[in-house]
Amino acid sequence: MKGTTCVVLLCLLVVFAGLCESEANPRRAKGCSYKPCKVIKCKKYPKANCKSNAAVNCRAYFFVEGRRVKC
């Protein structure tokens, strides 16, 4: 029972930390209820390719000629 409680509490901490970080980081989509690349755009590099990792951290990453760029 103690192990299960620890896992549940750890999961809750991860969820709450993710929600807080999503509010601070505009490139992070809240809750992954949609695909980050469909919603988030790179103003600095409008033709950049977007790749997301929605299953892990719900972020959109932008690339120009194979190199990651900061938007």
C-alpha positions in Angstrom: 0.0 0.0 0.0 2.8 2.4 0.8 4.4 1.9 -2.6 1.1 2.6 -4.4 0.6 5.8 -2.4 4.1 7.0 -3.3 3.5 6.4 -7.0 0.1 8.2 -6.9 1.7 11.2 -5.1 4.6 11.3 -7.5 2.2 11.3 -10.5 0.2 14.1 -8.9 3.4 16.1 -8.5 4.4 15.6 -12.1 0.9 16.7 -13.3 0.9 19.8 -11.2 4.4 20.7 -12.1 3.5 20.3 -15.8 0.5 22.6 -15.5 2.6 25.3 -13.8 5.3 25.1 -16.4 2.7 25.3 -19.2 1.5 28.7 -18.0 5.1 30.0 -17.8 6.1 28.7 -21.2 3.9 29.9 -24.1 5.4 27.2 -26.4 4.0 24.4 -24.2 0.4 23.3 -24.9 -1.7 22.8 -21.8 -2.7 19.2 -21.1 -1.9 17.9 -24.6 -5.6 18.0 -25.6 -4.4 19.0 -29.1 -1.3 18.9 -31.2 1.2 21.6 -30.2 2.3 22.2 -33.8 -1.2 22.9 -35.0 -1.6 25.7 -32.5 1.9 27.2 -31.8 3.7 29.1 -34.5 7.3 30.4 -34.7 7.1 34.1 -35.4 10.9 34.5 -35.8 11.1 31.7 -38.4 7.6 31.3 -40.0 8.8 28.6 -42.4 10.4 26.5 -39.7 9.4 22.9 -39.4 7.6 22.0 -36.2 8.0 18.7 -34.4 6.2 18.0 -31.1 6.6 15.4 -28.4 3.0 15.5 -27.2 3.3 12.0 -25.6 6.1 13.1 -23.3 6.1 16.8 -22.6 3.6 18.6 -24.9 6.1 21.0 -26.4 6.6 22.3 -29.9 10.1 22.3 -31.3 11.1 24.3 -34.4 13.8 23.4 -36.9 15.3 25.3 -39.9 17.5 23.1 -42.2 17.6 20.4 -39.5 18.8 22.8 -36.8 16.7 23.6 -33.8 15.9 27.3 -33.5 14.5 29.4 -30.7 11.3 31.3 -31.5 
